[in-house]
Amino acid sequence: MGFGMKVLLVEDDDRIADALIPALLKRNLQVDRASDAASGMAKFAEADLVLLDMGLPDRDGLSLCRAIREVSTVPIVAVTARREESSIVAALGAGVDDYVTKPYSLAVLMARIDAVMRRVGHHANEPVHAVFGFELDAEARQVTAEGEPVLLTRKEFDLLEMLVRANGGLVTREALMQQVWDTAWVGASRTLDVHVATLRAKLGDVAAIETVRGFGYRLPALEEED
Ligand code: CA
């Protein structure tokens, strides 16, 4: 999970919040708390992930979730005391990314948070971490694989960062040329091929950059090992 990622905990129960917040902080997450739906609504835009208690004093968690979804794709993990299947279905229908039912174990909750963050990818301003066999720190502009720094040129780094940020999606040759070389000149695209080749050589097995013939490139996340 991204270092310094901010979690908004929307929870009216102080005892639960008091137990949960130190556990989140220990995982190097920043935590903000809202104790009702109104303040959750006011604060979610700052968050990288919302941990949402479904039973809130001023407004149903489901309706808060729908309201957030109208304006944001921020990941939401619902915490529900209701074990009934119908409420879980309703929560998923309202756009939550995952849920845990109370009482939950902290380990399970953390694993769900991690899984959701992996699925949705990371936000633009934080270091991008190991969904791949390497870590790319966008701020420090460093790449490490198996604990060893991988030395990349500026262009190689920019190229790799674009592929990482696409989160497994296709990045077109045009977009790469435009972003990395600031040119749409097709004749320059040989340069792109050369850079992809050197990136592949430098990263080896930790980054399987795929060629999408005629279109561009994509960098699929590694298969998860269970
Ligand atoms: Ca509650």
Boltz pocket constraint, residues with backbone or C-beta under 6 A from the ligand:
constraints:
  - pocket:
      binder: B
      contacts: [[A, 11], [A, 12], [A, 13], [A, 53], [A, 54], [A, 55], [A, 56]]
      max_distance: 6.0
